[in-house]
Amino acid sequence: MSTINDVSKLAGVSKSTVSNVFNNTKYVSEEITDRVLKAAQELNYYPNKLATGLANKKTYMIGLFLENLGEFRSMHHQIIEGVAMKLNEFNYNVILYIDRDNEKIPKGAKLRIEPIDGAIILDPEIEDIRIKDFVSSGTPIVLVGKAPKSYENLSSLDVDNIEIAYSATKMLIKNGHEKIAFINSKPNLTITSDRLKGYIKALSENQIDFEPSYIYNCDNTIIKAKKLAGSILEKGEFSAIITESDVVALGVYEEAKSKGINIPGDISVFALGGMDYFLTPEVSRVVVDYKKLGEAAAKQITMIIDNNQQSSNLILNEYKIIKTGSVGQVSIR
């Protein structure tokens, strides 16, 4: 079996140069790179990632931590693609961790049996044991979502959820809606408070009193959404509903149909995210480019690990608001 020593001798370069070619750690000229690759091919040599990792005390593995929702959604597919493709450019691989039994202590982090060089954590919580665990171990972290107050020094990136909720609410108000129910995400997520701030901001700017009783929280599941939507629709006092996602919007649609309530004739619906369901009428929604978020998170974690980059909090403009047939107009104030 050929070794890195054999390649370096045949190519006439040092072992460190061969290592730089395969690991892309330092610049190597095109002429020397070709020589190294030609020698490696002639000797049928392939670098041993495990051995390299042990020597450098690195695994070249990044953990991507997702919430267990019972199924992958479009956002998960996009984020995984973005993370995996970008990490590949930096010679890293991704290990996917999915919370089990709603437990925020992934096995790899808890027992230290699957070492990783860094972690990308989605949907951070206000009290997040995943973050606490990695901080205590000194593992680099990037959060996709707003960092909890106690960990604001950590690197994070997200879209502007205050602005998103503000724009959605303002659009409904411009169409004459004042009594707007808001089915927000779970109260333990950091995203939830930002979305509520945007909703309240739009009401305040239009001299509409904020009613706390108009605010609801829901798991991002159809079953929970249908049950909650049923009780909201039975009240009959709202002209519009903002939902945390198109998954929750689907629950509203199904309950509205079962009760003979027309969308948008009787009630308008706006979803703050999601591209998993094609509803009729098409639901007005926010479309986030989760692939770009994944790419940015992957780049950020590698910069922290390889270049000792300082923590940063990025707000990305990777979304657009789409108004469709689910939002109707009522008499303008």
Protein Blocks (a to p, Z undefined) as FASTA:
>chain_A
ZZfklmmmmnopafklmmmmmnomaccdfklmmmmmmmmmmnopacdfklmmmmnopahi
acdddddehiacfklmmmmmmmmmmmmmnopacdddddehhiabdfklmnopaccfbdcd
ehiafblfklmmmmmnopacddeddddfklmmpccddddfklmmmmmmmmmmmnopabdc
dddddfkbmklmmmmmmmmmmmmmnopacdfklpccdddbfklmmmmmmmmmmnopafbd
cdfbfklmmmmmmmmmmnopacfkloccddfedjfbccddddddddddfklmmmmmmmmm
mmmmmnopacdddddddbcddddfkbccdddZZ
